[in-house]
Amino acid sequence: MKIALPSCGNQIDDHFGHCEYFTVFTVDTDAKKIISSEVVPSPAGCGCKSNIAQVLAEMGVKLMLAGNMGEGAVRVLNNSGIDVLRGCSGDVKDIANSWLEGSLVDSGDCCHEHEHGCQN
């Protein structure tokens, strides 16, 4: 299984639509371990209006572990077959391992206003 995390350095980026890149981990959910990782460049501009959901889905990503994310972005990801778990923060590898251990739950945190510099 593949999971993606919006990243800045080795940390979860606070806002999905403006991350530096996505860290994509291939994980073994039975063994509860990370098998490999890769970096996917973030699209220029606002990620929530890009094709990043489709790109990640085509790579086999099934889950996005994120910090904050608007409902529109959640819908786009869900429509591409990617589940979303919000409220994550900290080191991307630690977050992935916490999810593998079953200790993360969706916070429901979302952007209610689109005030992050994106233009309609």
ZIUR-V950345 format. One record per backbone hydrogen bond with DSSP energy under -0.5 kcal/mol. CO is the residue of the C=O (numbers start at 0). NH is the residue of the N-H. Records with the same first field share a line. If there is no record, write none. Layout:
BEGIN
CO: NH + NH
END
This chain:
BEGIN
0: 26
1: 61 + 62
2: 24
3: 64
4: 22
5: 12
6: 19 + 20
7: 10
9: 91
10: 7
12: 66
13: 67
14: 17
15: 18
16: 46
19: 41
20: 6
21: 23 + 39
22: 4 + 24
23: 37
24: 2 + 26
25: 34 + 35
26: 28
27: 31 + 32
32: 27
35: 25
37: 23
38: 40
39: 21
44: 46
45: 48
46: 49
50: 54
51: 55
52: 56
53: 57
54: 58
55: 59 + 60
56: 59
59: 1
61: 82
62: 3 + 64
63: 65 + 84
65: 87
66: 86
67: 15
69: 73
70: 74
71: 75
72: 76
73: 77
74: 78
75: 79
76: 79 + 81
77: 80
80: 82
82: 63
84: 65
85: 106
89: 11
90: 94
91: 95
92: 96
93: 97
94: 98
95: 99
96: 100
97: 102
98: 101
108: 68
109: 111
110: 70
112: 114
END
